[in-house]
Amino acid sequence: MTRVAVFGTGSWGTAFAMILADAGCEVTLCARRADVAETINTTRTNPEYLPGVRLPDRVRATCDPAEAARDAEFTVLCVPSQTLRGNLAHWAPVLPSDTVLVSLMKGVEVGTAKRMSEVVEEVAGAPAERVAVVTGPNLALEIAARTPAAAVVACADESVARRLQTACHTAYYRPYTNTDVVGCELGGAVKNVIGLAVGIADGMEFGDNTKASLMTRGLAETSRLGLAMGADPHTFSGLAGMGDLIATCSSPLSRNHTFGINLGRGMTLEETIAATRQTAEGVKSCESVLDLARRHGVEMPITETIVDIVHNGKAPLTALKELMSRSAKAERL
């Protein structure tokens, strides 16, 4: 039986543990707090993040990283993107030398502008062939309710992607394989920024035309950056690109969309952060995505506008007027 360790007991880490168990794996969740591990083991629930959801019997929890990682064929990492480096530095010494490291995170590291798989490779000293990514339109609460969903499992080594595909394939969760790790990660990271933009527009009570325009041009920004970084352009029309973007920009379950709505309604950044219980990755990643774009000479005006609103204090209406007043041009990527 396949053994899997999942580091991170937030809503998505817990939901993915459930998927793995439903697919037949033995899963150990590694919690930061002992009380969370105890609650999962005694009540079969994680009430702080997935209230009312009973976890399969194949899921157990511990707060001991070495215990969680022991004999794990796959080690799944699901923590806020900007904390990955520090957390993984702590965990890396106890990870099996042949475990496949799986990133569920959708962000770009501030300062280095590295994708999450690059951080994993650097900190864990793992080759790209042993690092995989799972991404797509996967809202945790819907997954926990076992509603049908699809995803992309990406790895430079296609055989590793197929192994992971088997490990997380259930009657309600259909993973597809891909070897375009760069494209899959960029799709997941940039959609959070566009989700903020659409949320702001919704908070300002603009219509569906605005939302559709932001989503479409946001996907164009993502594709431009991906092409400059060597990604496969077809990736962005699939689950890791368009699929994830639609879910993030349309669902009330999306943290980034909800965060944007609050900003659009006039809340300050500090007020919005205080009202947000879980991490909205786009808030910090918008800066690193823009940094990445500038390093590759790629123009990303929507991303730049979100950085101005979120981090530079620009009023949303002012930022929108500036975005709309840009010089007219032909539609292209």
C-alpha positions as CSV (number, residue, x, y, z in Angstrom):
1,M,0.0,0.0,0.0
2,T,1.3,3.5,-0.9
3,R,2.4,5.5,2.1
4,V,2.0,9.3,1.8
5,A,3.0,12.1,4.2
6,V,1.1,15.4,4.0
7,F,2.8,18.4,5.7
8,G,0.2,21.0,6.4
9,T,-3.2,20.5,8.0
10,G,-5.0,23.5,6.5
11,S,-8.2,23.1,4.4
12,W,-6.4,22.0,1.2
13,G,-3.8,19.8,2.8
14,T,-6.5,18.0,4.8
15,A,-8.8,17.7,1.7
16,F,-5.9,16.3,-0.4
17,A,-5.2,13.8,2.4
18,M,-8.8,12.7,2.1
19,I,-8.4,12.2,-1.7
20,L,-5.3,10.1,-1.2
21,A,-7.0,7.9,1.4
22,D,-10.0,7.5,-0.8
23,A,-7.6,6.4,-3.6
24,G,-6.3,3.6,-1.3
25,C,-3.2,5.3,0.3
26,E,-2.1,5.2,3.9
27,V,-1.8,8.9,4.8
28,T,-0.1,10.6,7.7
29,L,-0.9,14.3,8.2
30,C,1.9,16.3,9.9
31,A,0.4,19.1,12.0
32,R,2.3,22.0,13.5
33,R,0.2,21.8,16.7
34,A,-0.2,18.7,18.9
35,D,-3.9,19.6,19.7
36,V,-4.8,19.5,15.9
37,A,-3.2,16.1,15.5
38,E,-5.0,14.8,18.6
39,T,-8.3,16.1,17.4
40,I,-7.9,14.5,14.0
41,N,-7.0,11.1,15.5
42,T,-9.7,11.1,18.2
43,T,-12.6,12.7,16.3
44,R,-11.7,11.9,12.7
45,T,-12.3,15.6,11.9
46,N,-10.3,18.8,11.4
47,P,-13.0,21.2,12.7
48,E,-10.8,24.3,12.4
49,Y,-10.4,24.0,8.6
50,L,-13.0,21.4,7.4
51,P,-15.8,21.5,10.0
52,G,-18.3,18.7,9.7
53,V,-16.2,16.6,7.3
54,R,-15.3,13.0,8.5
55,L,-11.9,11.9,7.5
56,P,-11.3,8.4,6.1
57,D,-9.8,5.8,8.5
58,R,-6.6,5.7,6.4
59,V,-5.8,9.2,7.6
60,R,-3.9,9.7,10.8
61,A,-2.0,12.7,12.2
62,T,1.1,13.5,14.1
63,C,3.2,16.5,15.0
64,D,6.4,14.6,14.6
65,P,7.9,15.3,11.1
66,A,10.1,12.2,11.2
67,E,7.2,9.9,12.1
68,A,5.1,11.4,9.3
69,A,7.8,11.0,6.7
70,R,8.8,7.5,7.6
71,D,8.7,5.3,4.5
72,A,6.7,7.8,2.6
73,E,6.7,7.2,-1.2
74,F,5.2,10.7,-1.6
75,T,5.7,13.7,0.6
76,V,3.1,16.4,0.0
77,L,3.8,20.0,1.0
78,C,0.9,22.3,1.6
79,V,1.8,25.4,3.6
80,P,1.6,29.1,2.8
81,S,4.0,29.8,-0.1
82,Q,6.1,32.3,1.7
83,T,6.7,30.0,4.6
84,L,7.8,27.0,2.5
85,R,11.6,27.7,2.6
86,G,11.7,27.9,6.4
87,N,9.4,24.9,7.0
88,L,11.1,22.7,4.5
89,A,14.6,23.4,5.9
90,H,13.3,22.0,9.2
91,W,11.7,18.9,7.6
92,A,14.3,18.1,4.9
93,P,16.7,16.1,7.2
94,V,14.0,13.5,8.0
95,L,12.6,13.0,4.6
96,P,13.4,9.7,2.8
97,S,16.0,10.1,0.1
98,D,13.8,8.6,-2.6
99,T,10.5,10.3,-1.6
100,V,8.7,12.3,-4.3
101,L,8.2,15.8,-3.1
102,V,4.7,17.1,-4.1
103,S,3.8,20.8,-4.0
104,L,0.2,21.9,-3.6
105,M,1.2,25.5,-3.2
106,K,0.3,28.3,-5.7
107,G,2.7,31.2,-5.3
108,V,6.1,32.7,-6.2
109,E,8.6,33.4,-3.4
110,V,9.1,37.0,-2.5
111,G,12.7,38.2,-3.0
112,T,13.9,35.3,-5.1
113,A,11.0,35.2,-7.6
114,K,11.3,31.4,-7.5
115,R,8.5,29.0,-8.2
116,M,7.6,26.6,-5.4
117,S,9.1,23.6,-7.1
118,E,12.4,25.6,-7.5
119,V,12.3,26.3,-3.7
120,V,11.7,22.6,-3.0
121,E,14.6,21.5,-5.3
122,E,17.0,24.1,-3.7
123,V,16.1,23.4,0.0
124,A,15.7,19.7,-0.2
125,G,18.5,19.1,-2.6
126,A,16.1,17.1,-4.8
127,P,16.4,16.8,-8.6
128,A,13.5,18.1,-10.8
129,E,12.6,14.5,-11.6
130,R,11.7,13.9,-7.9
131,V,9.5,17.1,-7.5
132,A,5.9,17.2,-8.7
133,V,3.1,19.7,-8.6
134,V,-0.7,19.3,-8.2
135,T,-2.8,22.2,-9.5
136,G,-6.1,23.1,-11.1
137,P,-9.6,24.2,-10.0
138,N,-9.6,22.5,-6.6
139,L,-11.6,24.5,-4.0
140,A,-11.0,22.6,-0.8
141,L,-14.5,22.7,0.6
142,E,-16.0,21.3,-2.6
143,I,-13.3,18.6,-2.7
144,A,-14.1,17.7,0.9
145,A,-17.8,17.2,-0.1
146,R,-16.5,14.8,-2.8
147,T,-18.0,16.8,-5.7
148,P,-16.5,15.9,-9.1
149,A,-13.2,17.8,-9.9
150,A,-10.2,17.5,-12.1
151,A,-6.6,18.5,-11.7
152,V,-3.2,18.4,-13.3
153,V,-0.3,16.4,-11.9
154,A,3.0,17.8,-13.3
155,C,6.5,16.5,-13.1
156,A,9.5,16.6,-15.4
157,D,9.6,12.8,-15.2
158,E,6.4,11.6,-16.8
159,S,6.6,8.2,-15.1
160,V,6.6,10.0,-11.7
161,A,3.6,12.0,-12.7
162,R,1.8,8.8,-13.7
163,R,2.6,7.2,-10.3
164,L,1.2,10.3,-8.5
165,Q,-1.8,10.3,-10.8
166,T,-2.6,6.7,-9.6
167,A,-2.1,7.6,-6.0
168,C,-4.7,10.4,-6.1
169,H,-7.3,9.2,-8.6
170,T,-10.7,8.6,-7.2
171,A,-14.3,8.4,-8.4
172,Y,-14.7,12.1,-7.8
173,Y,-11.1,13.4,-8.4
174,R,-9.7,13.0,-11.9
175,P,-6.0,14.0,-12.3
176,Y,-4.3,14.5,-15.7
177,T,-0.6,14.3,-16.2
178,N,1.7,17.0,-17.7
179,T,5.4,17.5,-17.9
180,D,5.1,21.3,-18.1
181,V,5.9,22.2,-14.5
182,V,6.7,25.8,-15.3
183,G,3.4,26.4,-17.0
184,C,1.3,24.6,-14.4
185,E,2.9,26.6,-11.6
186,L,2.6,29.9,-13.3
187,G,-1.1,29.3,-14.0
188,G,-1.7,28.6,-10.3
189,A,0.3,31.5,-9.0
190,V,-0.9,34.2,-11.4
191,K,-4.6,33.3,-11.2
192,N,-4.5,34.3,-7.5
193,V,-3.5,37.8,-8.6
194,I,-6.2,38.0,-11.2
195,G,-8.7,36.6,-8.6
196,L,-7.9,39.7,-6.5
197,A,-8.5,41.9,-9.5
198,V,-11.9,40.3,-10.2
199,G,-12.8,40.5,-6.5
200,I,-12.0,44.2,-6.4
201,A,-14.2,44.7,-9.4
202,D,-17.0,42.8,-7.8
203,G,-16.6,44.7,-4.6
204,M,-17.0,47.9,-6.6
205,E,-20.2,46.5,-8.1
206,F,-19.0,46.4,-11.7
207,G,-20.6,43.9,-14.1
208,D,-19.8,40.7,-15.8
209,N,-18.2,42.5,-18.8
210,T,-15.6,43.8,-16.4
211,K,-15.1,40.4,-14.9
212,A,-14.8,38.7,-18.3
213,S,-12.3,41.3,-19.5
214,L,-10.1,40.9,-16.5
215,M,-10.1,37.2,-16.7
216,T,-9.4,37.1,-20.4
217,R,-6.6,39.7,-20.3
218,G,-5.3,38.2,-17.1
219,L,-4.9,34.8,-18.8
220,A,-3.1,36.7,-21.6
221,E,-0.7,38.1,-19.0
222,T,-0.1,34.6,-17.6
223,S,0.5,33.2,-21.1
224,R,3.0,35.9,-22.0
225,L,5.0,35.2,-18.9
226,G,4.8,31.5,-19.4
227,L,6.1,31.8,-23.0
228,A,9.0,33.9,-21.9
229,M,9.9,31.2,-19.4
230,G,9.7,28.3,-21.8
231,A,6.2,27.0,-20.8
232,D,3.9,25.2,-23.2
233,P,1.3,27.7,-24.4
234,H,-1.4,24.9,-24.4
235,T,-1.0,24.5,-20.6
236,F,-2.8,27.9,-20.1
237,S,-6.0,26.8,-22.0
238,G,-6.3,23.7,-19.7
239,L,-7.1,23.0,-16.1
240,A,-3.9,24.6,-14.7
241,G,-4.6,27.8,-16.6
242,M,-8.1,28.7,-17.6
243,G,-9.7,26.1,-15.3
244,D,-8.1,27.3,-12.2
245,L,-8.7,30.9,-13.2
246,I,-12.4,30.4,-13.6
247,A,-12.8,28.8,-10.2
248,T,-10.8,31.4,-8.4
249,C,-12.5,34.4,-10.1
250,S,-16.1,33.0,-9.8
251,S,-16.4,31.2,-6.5
252,P,-17.3,32.7,-3.1
253,L,-15.0,29.9,-1.7
254,S,-12.0,31.6,-3.3
255,R,-9.9,33.4,-0.7
256,N,-8.3,35.7,-3.2
257,H,-11.6,36.7,-4.7
258,T,-13.1,37.3,-1.3
259,F,-10.1,39.4,-0.3
260,G,-10.5,41.5,-3.4
261,I,-14.2,42.0,-2.8
262,N,-13.4,43.5,0.7
263,L,-10.8,45.8,-0.9
264,G,-13.2,46.9,-3.6
265,R,-15.8,47.7,-0.9
266,G,-13.4,50.2,0.7
267,M,-11.8,48.2,3.5
268,T,-8.1,49.0,4.0
269,L,-5.5,46.3,3.5
270,E,-5.0,45.9,7.3
271,E,-8.8,45.6,7.8
272,T,-9.1,43.0,5.0
273,I,-6.2,40.9,6.4
274,A,-7.8,41.0,9.8
275,A,-11.0,39.8,8.4
276,T,-9.4,37.0,6.4
277,R,-9.0,33.7,8.3
278,Q,-6.7,31.9,5.9
279,T,-3.9,32.9,3.5
280,A,-4.8,34.7,0.3
281,E,-1.7,33.8,-1.7
282,G,-2.1,36.6,-4.2
283,V,-1.6,39.3,-1.6
284,K,2.1,38.6,-1.3
285,S,2.7,36.8,-4.6
286,C,1.5,39.7,-6.7
287,E,4.8,41.5,-5.9
288,S,6.9,38.4,-6.7
289,V,4.9,37.7,-9.9
290,L,5.6,41.3,-11.0
291,D,9.2,40.9,-10.1
292,L,9.4,37.7,-12.2
293,A,7.7,39.5,-15.1
294,R,10.2,42.3,-15.0
295,R,13.1,39.9,-14.8
296,H,11.9,38.4,-18.1
297,G,10.9,41.7,-19.7
298,V,7.2,40.8,-19.8
299,E,4.4,43.5,-19.5
300,M,1.7,42.6,-17.0
301,P,-0.5,45.6,-16.5
302,I,-3.2,44.0,-14.4
303,T,-0.7,42.5,-12.0
304,E,1.0,45.9,-11.8
305,T,-2.3,47.5,-11.0
306,I,-3.0,45.0,-8.2
307,V,0.5,45.7,-6.7
308,D,-0.3,49.4,-6.7
309,I,-3.7,48.8,-4.9
310,V,-2.5,46.2,-2.4
311,H,1.0,47.4,-1.6
312,N,1.3,51.0,-2.7
313,G,-2.0,52.3,-1.4
314,K,-3.5,53.4,-4.7
315,A,-7.3,53.8,-4.6
316,P,-9.0,51.0,-6.7
317,L,-11.0,53.5,-8.8
318,T,-7.9,55.5,-9.6
319,A,-6.0,52.4,-10.5
320,L,-8.8,51.2,-12.7
321,K,-9.0,54.5,-14.6
322,E,-5.3,54.3,-15.2
323,L,-5.5,50.7,-16.5
324,M,-8.4,51.6,-18.8
325,S,-6.6,54.7,-20.2
326,R,-3.6,52.7,-21.5
327,S,-3.0,53.2,-25.2
328,A,-5.2,51.2,-27.6
329,K,-3.6,48.3,-29.3
330,A,-4.3,45.1,-31.2
331,E,-5.5,42.1,-29.2
332,R,-2.6,39.6,-28.8
333,L,-0.8,37.8,-26.1
